[in-house]
Amino acid sequence: MESAEHNQNRVKIYGTAGSPLGYMIRDFLHRSDIPFEWVELRSDDDATGLAGVSGLLDRRLPVCVFPDGTRLECPTMRQILEKLGWFRDPSRTQYDVAIYGAGPAGLSAAVYAATEGLATVVVERWTVGGQAGSTSKIENYLGFPQGISGAELAQRAREQACRFGAELLIGREGVRGEFMPGKGVGYLADGTRIVARATICATGVAYRRLDLPGEDRLLGAGVYYGAGASEAALCRSTDEIFIVGGGNSAGQAAMHFSRAAGSVTMVVRGASLKETISQYLIDRIQSSPNIRVFTHSEVTALEGNRMLEAIFVTNRLTGQQQRFATRWLFVCIGGVPRTEWAEEVGIERDEAGYLITGPDLFQQFKPPAHWPLDRTPYYLETNVPGVFAAGDVRHGSVKRCASAVGEGAMAVAFVHRYLAGG
Ligand SMILES: Cc1cc2nc3c(=O)[nH]c(=O)nc-3n(C[C@H](O)[C@H](O)[C@H](O)COP(=O)(O)OP(=O)(O)OC[C@H]3O[C@@H](n4cnc5c(N)ncnc54)[C@H](O)[C@@H]3O)c2cc1C
């Protein structure tokens, strides 16, 4: 049983089921490894007695109460960041290296850059951890034989990077860049300008959507992207969970939810999980009595106004459609790189939008057009000198935590060479 003291150290969030802002706050705190308690308000009396508002429809919901008693009503993420002491402006007019993205690749680059004495800034649009931060357990990361939650791994890395002096700008999004020899300028969505001698893009991928009518409205209100690690604690033993996707992340999510929920259904387009999921996970899925797998299937419609009420699943072979009542749909169908900014500045991307680096830039043994230097691009360097890409955003990357971490470290080695004039 949890102690009263333990509970007092938690952020309490009072809100109603299906509140997208409530979900955003839970997701943010969970990924940031900040203890919290979600108190679901079910009646006007609850709303008045517990949250101190007039009723369930009061626009001040959700209400967050911090351990020191600070109360934030219907807060913006900026207010939450400020309260946590995580909101900051850049302290320098120029850095040695600016890193965009604080997933495994960006955090690793930050640790190596800062420990090696580079003036380092990291810009992250949400919070640390990236995709890894959304998973309840990473089991194949070296050195953690029992596995480690993505949120904990990310927090450890954040602490490590900060301890060595990297500046982390959390909740800030890079939207545009300008690059000239020896200098890059990144523009953030809030107008902040970051100047650095070298740039590492570690922005990974953003979740792929189902593109179904109603999806936007139900996002955070029954429809969730990713493995939903923050939500598993909220589901009940009678709940039926649906997970779209047949990859490792979907398999991990299925295992995680199967411990709490009544049943878990994986909706998979392919004929089996064999080609797409590691064997150890397939074995676990098959031996879990409350997980079922619908193959050759896809979710084709969503039902619900304020909250997801049902989904429709269509068998791709027979065309037969079935309706399933559920409040939980997790979409784990991979991601897409968001690199439109790169096109504007002439950074080469592949057809899917991944940034092309190093040897992949060569065509018929020739360096990329307009490459201005005598040397060839470094392994993780784009066709713009001094702009590097690491992790999932890079064309040909392996899409694993360890490889993202490795590329982050490698990118810093190339930054040193670049800054030394090579
Ligand atoms: C649910 C799930 C489970 C997984 N489990 C495992 C596992 O068990 N083992 C394993 O090896 N791999 C696993 N993976 C894969 C692994 O998490 C990824 O390969 C890894 O996170 C990639 O790291 P990254 O830093 O390149 O990118 P990401 O993790 O995608 O991080 C990119 C970061 O950049 C930020 N960002 C994006 N655009 C901007 C911008 N414009 N400005 C500022 N910031 C921006 C994002 O918010 C994000 O934090 C899993 C993935 C998922 C989704």
PDBQT file of the ligand as one rigid body, heavy atoms in Angstrom, charges set to zero:
ROOT
HETATM    1  C1  LIG A 501       5.892   2.314 -28.176  1.00  0.00    +0.000 C 
HETATM    2  C2  LIG A 501       7.300   2.119 -28.618  1.00  0.00    +0.000 A 
HETATM    3  C3  LIG A 501       8.081   1.144 -28.026  1.00  0.00    +0.000 A 
HETATM    4  C4  LIG A 501       9.411   0.978 -28.406  1.00  0.00    +0.000 A 
HETATM    5  N1  LIG A 501      10.147   0.024 -27.788  1.00  0.00    +0.000 NA
HETATM    6  C5  LIG A 501      11.450  -0.136 -28.117  1.00  0.00    +0.000 A 
HETATM    7  C6  LIG A 501      12.250  -1.107 -27.455  1.00  0.00    +0.000 A 
HETATM    8  O1  LIG A 501      11.782  -1.809 -26.568  1.00  0.00    +0.000 OA
HETATM    9  N2  LIG A 501      13.555  -1.211 -27.831  1.00  0.00    +0.000 N 
HETATM   10  C7  LIG A 501      14.116  -0.435 -28.806  1.00  0.00    +0.000 A 
HETATM   11  O2  LIG A 501      15.302  -0.570 -29.075  1.00  0.00    +0.000 OA
HETATM   12  N3  LIG A 501      13.372   0.484 -29.458  1.00  0.00    +0.000 NA
HETATM   13  C8  LIG A 501      12.061   0.646 -29.145  1.00  0.00    +0.000 A 
HETATM   14  N4  LIG A 501      11.287   1.568 -29.810  1.00  0.00    +0.000 N 
HETATM   15  C9  LIG A 501      11.929   2.388 -30.840  1.00  0.00    +0.000 C 
HETATM   16  C10 LIG A 501      12.729   3.533 -30.197  1.00  0.00    +0.000 C 
HETATM   17  O3  LIG A 501      11.954   4.121 -29.166  1.00  0.00    +0.000 OA
HETATM   18  C11 LIG A 501      13.110   4.576 -31.221  1.00  0.00    +0.000 C 
HETATM   19  O4  LIG A 501      13.916   3.959 -32.207  1.00  0.00    +0.000 OA
HETATM   20  C12 LIG A 501      13.889   5.726 -30.579  1.00  0.00    +0.000 C 
HETATM   21  O5  LIG A 501      13.090   6.392 -29.629  1.00  0.00    +0.000 OA
HETATM   22  C13 LIG A 501      14.343   6.731 -31.634  1.00  0.00    +0.000 C 
HETATM   23  O6  LIG A 501      14.981   7.775 -30.972  1.00  0.00    +0.000 OA
HETATM   24  P1  LIG A 501      15.161   9.200 -31.637  1.00  0.00    +0.000 P 
HETATM   25  O7  LIG A 501      15.806  10.056 -30.590  1.00  0.00    +0.000 OA
HETATM   26  O8  LIG A 501      15.841   9.077 -32.934  1.00  0.00    +0.000 OA
HETATM   27  O9  LIG A 501      13.699   9.732 -31.992  1.00  0.00    +0.000 OA
HETATM   28  P2  LIG A 501      12.394   9.895 -31.085  1.00  0.00    +0.000 P 
HETATM   29  O10 LIG A 501      12.360   8.924 -29.993  1.00  0.00    +0.000 OA
HETATM   30  O11 LIG A 501      11.266   9.913 -32.060  1.00  0.00    +0.000 OA
HETATM   31  O12 LIG A 501      12.566  11.346 -30.429  1.00  0.00    +0.000 OA
HETATM   32  C14 LIG A 501      12.476  12.516 -31.195  1.00  0.00    +0.000 C 
HETATM   33  C15 LIG A 501      12.191  13.694 -30.275  1.00  0.00    +0.000 C 
HETATM   34  O13 LIG A 501      12.222  14.875 -31.062  1.00  0.00    +0.000 OA
HETATM   35  C16 LIG A 501      11.157  15.737 -30.655  1.00  0.00    +0.000 C 
HETATM   36  N5  LIG A 501      10.874  16.633 -31.785  1.00  0.00    +0.000 N 
HETATM   37  C17 LIG A 501      10.290  16.303 -32.962  1.00  0.00    +0.000 A 
HETATM   38  N6  LIG A 501      10.214  17.379 -33.764  1.00  0.00    +0.000 NA
HETATM   39  C18 LIG A 501      10.753  18.426 -33.062  1.00  0.00    +0.000 A 
HETATM   40  C19 LIG A 501      10.947  19.796 -33.348  1.00  0.00    +0.000 A 
HETATM   41  N7  LIG A 501      10.588  20.324 -34.533  1.00  0.00    +0.000 N 
HETATM   42  N8  LIG A 501      11.510  20.577 -32.408  1.00  0.00    +0.000 NA
HETATM   43  C20 LIG A 501      11.895  20.058 -31.202  1.00  0.00    +0.000 A 
HETATM   44  N9  LIG A 501      11.716  18.751 -30.873  1.00  0.00    +0.000 NA
HETATM   45  C21 LIG A 501      11.166  17.953 -31.798  1.00  0.00    +0.000 A 
HETATM   46  C22 LIG A 501      10.027  14.776 -30.324  1.00  0.00    +0.000 C 
HETATM   47  O14 LIG A 501       9.083  15.380 -29.478  1.00  0.00    +0.000 OA
HETATM   48  C23 LIG A 501      10.793  13.648 -29.654  1.00  0.00    +0.000 C 
HETATM   49  O15 LIG A 501      10.918  13.853 -28.253  1.00  0.00    +0.000 OA
HETATM   50  C24 LIG A 501       9.959   1.775 -29.440  1.00  0.00    +0.000 A 
HETATM   51  C25 LIG A 501       9.166   2.741 -30.060  1.00  0.00    +0.000 A 
HETATM   52  C26 LIG A 501       7.853   2.917 -29.661  1.00  0.00    +0.000 A 
HETATM   53  C27 LIG A 501       6.996   3.974 -30.341  1.00  0.00    +0.000 C 
ENDROOT
TORSDOF 0
